[in-house]
Amino acid sequence: MNKERLLEKLKLTDVNGKTVRALYTEISKACMSEIMETPQKAPAKTVSYFSVEFLMGRMFFNNLMALGVLDEAREIFEEKGFDLNCFEDVEDAALGNGGLGRLAACYLDSAANLGYPMCGYGIRYKYGLFKQRFEDGRQIEEADDWLKVWGDPWSVRRANEKIDVVFKDMTVTAVPYDMPIYGKRINTLRLFQAEGSPEAEKISEYLYPADDTEEGKLLRIRQEYFFSAAAVGQLVKNFVKKNGRNFDRFPEAHVFQLNDTHAVFAVAEFLRLLTAEYKLTFSHAVEIAKKTFNYTNHTILPEALECWDVKLVEKILPEIAHMLTRLHLHAKREWDMSYPVEDTTEMSIVRGGRFSMANVAVYISGRVNGVAEIHSQILKDRLFAAAYRHAPEKFLNVTNGVTPRRWLMLCNSELADFYDESLGLKWRSDLEELWQLRCTNADNLSRFTAIKAIKKRQLAEYIEKREGIKLLPDAIYVSQVKRLHEYKRQLMTALAILYLYFDLKDGKLPDFTPMVFIFGAKAASGYKRAKAIIKFINDIAELVNGDEEVNAKLQVVFVQNYDVSYAEKIIPGTDVSLQVSTAGFEASGTGNMKFMMNGAVTLGTLDGANIEIVQAAGEENNYIFGATVEEIERIKENYDPSEFVEQNLKIKRVTDALTDGTFEDEGELKEIYSSLFEQTYNSPDYYLVLYDLPKYLEALLLVNKEFQDGERFARKQLVNATRSAYFSSDRAIEEYAEKIWKLK
Ligand SMILES: *Cc1c(COP(=O)(O)O)cnc(C)c1O
């Protein structure tokens, strides 16, 4: 990369008479041509990272920073009278839902920056995750036509590398679009677009189309097979071109990582190619696959563990169904010799007429990992207990991480500059260096406090612009931003706020420090209860913010269309990070890590990576509450939420508000009320929202009190920020490289 040449090009860019869009394209293309001209050595071994989601966010600022020209480019264009911040209107590439897709993006960033060859494979959806806005407090979804206005100057269409993907009823052309990931190495994210008939094109139209009908299920299967088969097809073909049919050497040149089960059809396609096209025996092909594939599990929620009807797969992919059935029998033969029948049933690939994609992944993978210590333990104890008993060496933990480039250097340049001045530049490539910063030093603390104040002000300005709400300036900013799901317990926060509201009205909290609660979350479009919770929180916001008696002390804002770019604003401007999932349900979380890195304290449960965050930064610097995994097992034996509420009258006042006319109800409150007190698809209060609420309130009130000692609170925050090295995706990728991919 020739930085001087690129800067020269930027200087020569004429801004006059050009639209913002035209300039965006021109500057992006100037950077792209420099990137594409940088030569790359062919690596000995490449990681292929299969993921149905890549939540890349906006690439412009990230890439200019990666190229080392962001600050200079800002100055160059400022002189021309053009503010690069105009490009904050550029759409996010939101080809993912949440944590899992963002993890894939962070891992691409880290691998490139550490110099590991890793190529991402996924789908180039025409529409990303829907755009959200609120009407009368309810979520309205709009298609995310992300390419329409701004195009995609950061990707290159590779029509000459297209490949056919064959279904029984149609053949689809998979056309790769390559996005370079710039770092010490230039890696590639390759997303396939489906082309051909209108039916074919549907395959890469939407992320997670509804799968409550047979047609919807078939479309999902098509999507999963489409990108898996396209990637495997190309990788195998290119291998043969270079090495001939010496497939025993395939694992020396390639390692495949399955980011959850969505690409498990890649296993079947790999076996199909090796046996049908290249005439290996089935056993031989399985042996090679076992040395090539690895699997990361991301959830233990039963509804998220994919199973596909054998009949459905047979309908459009008979050979693939045949491969999976053969693999099922192959595994059974291997196990039947010695294993108890309960174990082989649990591990079985075909179960009740369906393929268990997780069981395929566990059987074929050399390494299976969970994404935080507690989650990896739960995999061994519960979800994959039988497989663990028979092959314990397969299982390991790699705690997730987030890239410090986007989630610190880019979104909080003020904090990064402070570190530069105090510690030199070494921390930028080794976050462990941050431990050197003295958190008790008064100058450091006042500097940090000033930066936090700037980031809070910037956030307030941004929210005012986007939502039309002026945040209280001298308040504690408390954020819960993440997908909306019952297990994440946004409802518990809502009830806690209502409790605080009533107590403030009654004058029971005389020393209350003003608190602003910031929510951001999209609810899956078919998830009725999640949508009801959004409406409920918006109702609470209206009540609280409109009440002159309390609105100088308490404020609630639910931002619309939470996405990566919004996260980049909210996270640095937050004092307290809410991570309050029911213990045992959040595999890891990565939002928690981004907040920690930006100096927010965690107020949360002992779940996912919260446990490790607290270990690194000290329990005394965070606020931990709530039932633990072990306690929950006992509690659930005889938990009756109605009885619990009768014994906790303060809680009762809050739940009564769901039915006593405090709010108008058009069904949403009833939905929430039933989830707490009645048997629905889950037992009453399945996620222990009410059970943990009293302790949650105590923790919130403790934060409220301790915030009053500004210096002490800032120290807690700074300790968190400076002990976040472990939660860098650089650390995580080093672990994958060493323990799973064997790149070192
Ligand atoms: C990091 C991130 C997530 C994941 O957040 P969790 O709190 O770990 O669930 C979801 N969405 C976006 C936009 C993110 O940046």
The ligand as an SDF file (V2000), in Angstrom:
LIG
                    3D

 15 15  0  0  0  0  0  0  0  0999 V2000
  -22.0650   -6.2250   19.5540 C   0  0  0  0  0  0  0  0  0  0  0  0
  -23.3800   -6.1260   18.9250 C   0  0  0  0  0  0  0  0  0  0  0  0
  -24.3950   -7.0150   19.2720 C   0  0  0  0  0  0  0  0  0  0  0  0
  -24.2230   -8.0800   20.3220 C   0  0  0  0  0  0  0  0  0  0  0  0
  -24.6170   -7.5620   21.5640 O   0  0  0  0  0  0  0  0  0  0  0  0
  -24.8850   -8.5090   22.8290 P   0  0  0  0  0  0  0  0  0  0  0  0
  -25.0910   -7.5390   23.9330 O   0  0  0  0  0  0  0  0  0  0  0  0
  -23.6390   -9.3090   23.0200 O   0  0  0  0  0  0  0  0  0  0  0  0
  -26.0590   -9.3310   22.5300 O   0  0  0  0  0  0  0  0  0  0  0  0
  -25.6340   -6.8790   18.6650 C   0  0  0  0  0  0  0  0  0  0  0  0
  -25.8620   -5.9170   17.7600 N   0  0  0  0  0  0  0  0  0  0  0  0
  -24.9120   -5.0290   17.4120 C   0  0  0  0  0  0  0  0  0  0  0  0
  -25.2400   -3.9700   16.4280 C   0  0  0  0  0  0  0  0  0  0  0  0
  -23.6370   -5.1000   17.9680 C   0  0  0  0  0  0  0  0  0  0  0  0
  -22.6890   -4.2300   17.6050 O   0  0  0  0  0  0  0  0  0  0  0  0
  1  2  1  0
  2  3  1  0
  2 14  2  0
  3  4  1  0
  3 10  2  0
  4  5  1  0
  5  6  1  0
  6  7  2  0
  6  8  1  0
  6  9  1  0
 10 11  1  0
 11 12  2  0
 12 13  1  0
 12 14  1  0
 14 15  1  0
M  END
$$$$
